[in-house]
Amino acid sequence: MSTGQRVSELPADTPGPTVPRMLVGLQLHRLREAAGVTPERAGHAIRASRSKISRMENGRVSYKERDVTDLLTLYGITDEKARAAMVTLVRQANSPGWWSQYDDITADWFADYLGLEMAASVIRTFELQFVNGLFQTEDYARAVTLLGHTPAPAEEIDRRVSLRLRRQDLLTGPEPPQVWSVLDEGALRRAVGGRAVMRAQLQQLIEMAELRHVTVQVMPFARGGHAAAGGSFTMLRFSDPDVPDVVYIEQLTSALYLDKREHVDHYLAIMNELSTEALTPVQSARFLAEISREV
């Protein structure tokens, strides 16, 4: 990662390559430990350092097939089917995600998130300031983008908006994730882009909430303070049991990725508390309609 701050051992970089890369790393780590091989010895076997082995096992680098097959040999994995399966996974891990066409405008730390988002089976979010990107209209997305990239040329803004809208394709795919979003009332009252833009955005949010795999809840001001008043965050869960849950916290110029069990459990407790305290989905739909009439 070039600029994003990392907490824990989560990798940086369809589903896209992110989850296959995580799985390759997890498998290499398990095989090395089962074989009783030190990171130093593993590094020597592929003409690399201990730190290279660490990055491979954490999924932070692309993989060379020769390095992986050499490590499999070192770890005593001779079964051809097992080796072939690992090579297939390596090739998947090295394949570019659809967002690679936006490399010129996408920071490394956010590209990582796109891969995780595309692969997630459950996405739970709390939004304090803006409507979640998966639900944004084009005009609202443009207004939000301009807030953070005012000096950028029009063409760049267009590409950033295009990227944000492209993310929404996962909601209409054959196997969409379950998306559960809790929004603070402030994110709904803040007329980003003006009243007309916000009115259309609220209407789209109401329509999105009607999808069978989308749940939207509002945390109204009337509830007072709450445990997530410190900021927005996203939790991602994956269908593969070997891939840990991830908490994503975006900052202005970087992001935190948390996957240590104690950190995830803490945020899960907060998310469950928010979901309990917020308006129910039915109440939230009515609330959104009321706000829409007021805008």
N, C-alpha and C positions, 0 to 999 in steps of 0.2 A: 504494500500500500504506500502511496506516495505522500498523502496528506492526512488521511483519516486516522484517528486515534483508535487503537485496539485495546479492548479489555477482554481477557481470556484468550482462548486458543481457537478462535473462529477464523476461517479463511477469508481472504479478500475475494473475487472474480465471478411449441417446444417445451421443457424445464430449463434448458440452457445448461452450461457447464458447471454451475456452482455446486449442486448437490452431488453429481458424480465425482467431482474433485474432492469433496468432503469425504465421500465413501472410500475413495482410493486412499486418502490419507489415514482414515480410521483403520482400514484393513492393513495397511503397511505397518502401522503402529502395533496392532495386535499380533501380527505375524512375527515382528521383530522381538517383541517381549516373550512370546511363546517359545521362540527359538533360543532365547537367552543371549541375544546379540546386543552389544552395546551400540549406541549411536556412533561412536568413534569408529568402530569396526565396520559398521554399515556404510559410513561415509567413505572409508578407505576402499571398500569393495567397488564403489562407483566413481572413484577418483574425485571425491568431494569432501566437504567438511561436515562436522557434526551439525553445524547450523543449517546446512542444506538438508540434512535428514529431518531436522526439526521442521523446516518450512514445508517439506514434502508431506510429513505426517500431519501437519496442521492445514494442508490444502492451500498453501499460500503461493504456490508456484505451478506452472504448467509442468507436465511430466514427459520425460523422454522414455519411449517404450523400452529402449535398451537398459536404462537405469532401473526401471521397474522389474524387468525380467531378470536382471543380474541380482537384484535384491531377493526376488522369489527363489532363485537358486541358492543364495546364501542362507535363506531361511528354511531350506529343505523342502520347498514346494515343487514337486516333480510331476504331479498329476497334470496331464496336458489339458484337460477340460478346465481345471481350476486356473491354470495359467492363461488359457485363452479367454476365460471370462474376465480376468483382471485386465488383460490387454484391451478388450472391448470397452471396459469401463474407462480405461485411460484415454482411449480415443474419444469417447463421449465427453470426458472432462476437458479435453483440449479443443473441442469444437466451439466456435464462436456463438454467442447468444445473439438474438435478433437486435439487441441494443448496441452491438458492435458498430453498426452503421452510424451511431451517434457518438462515437468515441471523441470527436473533436469538441463536444460540448459537455461530456459526461465525466465527472471526476471519478477516480478509481473507487473511492469509498461509496459512491452512489451506484456505480455499476454492480458492485457486490450486492447491494440491496435488490436491484432489479432481478438478479439471478435467484435470490432467495424468494422474492415475491412470486416469481413465475412458478417456482417449485412447491410453494406452500399449499397445504391442504386446508389449513385454517389460518385466517388473518384476523387478529383482534387489534383494534386501534383506539386510542384516546386522542382527540384533537382539541387543543385549547384555543387556537387562533384561526385556523382555516378549515374549510371542508376538506376531507380526505381526497387525495389526488385521484383515487379510483372513481370518485363520484363527480368530479368537476366538469362543468360545461367548458366549451372552448373559450368563451369570453371570460369566464371566471379564471380559468387557467392562465390566460394571457395577462389578466390583471395581476394575479399573484406573481407570475414570472417577472413582470416589469418591476415589481417592488424590489426584487433582489438583483435585477440586472438592468437598471435604468440606462447605463451608458451603452449597452450592447446594440449592435446594428439590427435592423428589422429582420434580416434573414436569420440571424441567430435566435432571435425571439421566436420566430416561426418554428424553427427546428426544436426548440425547447418545449414549445406548446405541443408540437407533433409527437414528441417523445412521451409527454405526459398522457396524451390521449391514446397513444398506442398501448400503454400499460393497461388500459381499460378493456382491451380485447380478451383478457383472461376471464372477465366476468361473463362473457357470452360464449366461451369455449365449450367443448363437449363435456369436460369435467371441471367446472369452475370451483374455486375454493369457497369454503364457507367464510363470509366476511361479516364481522360483527364490529360495528363502529359506534363508539360513544362520543358525542360531540358536546362540548361546553356551549352554553347558550351564547357566550361571547362570540364564538365562531359564526353563529347564525345572525347575530345582530350587526356585526361589522359589515357594512355595505361595500365590500371590495368590488371595485369597478363601477360603482354607482348603483342606484336603486333598481334600474331595469335589469342589469346584469345579475344583481343579487336575487331579484324576484325569480328570474329564470333558473338560477342555481337552486333555490329552495324547491322549486317545482320538480327539477330533476332529482333532487334528493328524495322527495316524496315518491317518485316513480321508481327509483332504485330500491327503496325500502320494500317495494311490493314484490321484488324478485324472491323466489323461494330460498335462495342461498345467501340472502343479504338481510342483516338485522341492523336497524338504526335506532339508537336511543339518544335522548337529549338529557343533559345534566343542566337543569334550570338554575338560574340565580337564586331562586327561592330556597334551594337546598342548602345554601350557605357554602362554607368551605368544604373541600374534599381532599382526599389523599393524593390526588394527582395534580394539585394546583401548581406544582413546580414545572410542568411542561408536558408536551405530547410524547407519546411513545407507541410503538407497534410491537406486537408479539406474533411470531410466526411458528406454526407447527407443521410437521411434514409427515406424510403417510409412511415413509420408511422409518421403522423404529430405531434404526441405527443413527439417524440424524437427530441431533439434539434440538430442542426448542431454542429459539433465538429472540432476544429483545433488541429492538433497533431504536436508537435515540438519535435523531438528526440534530446537528448544530449548524451554525452558519457556514463553516468551512471544513467540517469534518463530521464524523458520526461515531457513535459507540455501538459496538456489537457485543452483547452479553450472552453467554451460553452456559456459564457455570450454574449448577443446579440451584445453589442458594440465591443467586441473583434472579434467576428466572422465577423461582417460587415466590420471591418478594413481589415482583411485578405482577405475577399471576394473582396473588392475594389482593393487590390494589385493583387490578382489572375486575375481579369478581366483586369487590366492594363497590366500585363505580357502577357496574351493571345492576347491582341491587338497589343502590340509591337513586339512580337515574329514573326518568319516566319509562314506563313500559313501552314496547314498540307501538302499541295501539295509541297510547297517550302521546307518544312522541310524534306520530303522524298527525294527530290533531293539532299539536303544538306547532309543528312546522307549517301547517295550513294557516294557523292564526298569524304567525309571524309574516308569512308571505302576503297576507292581506294588509299588514301594517306597513310593509316596506314601500 
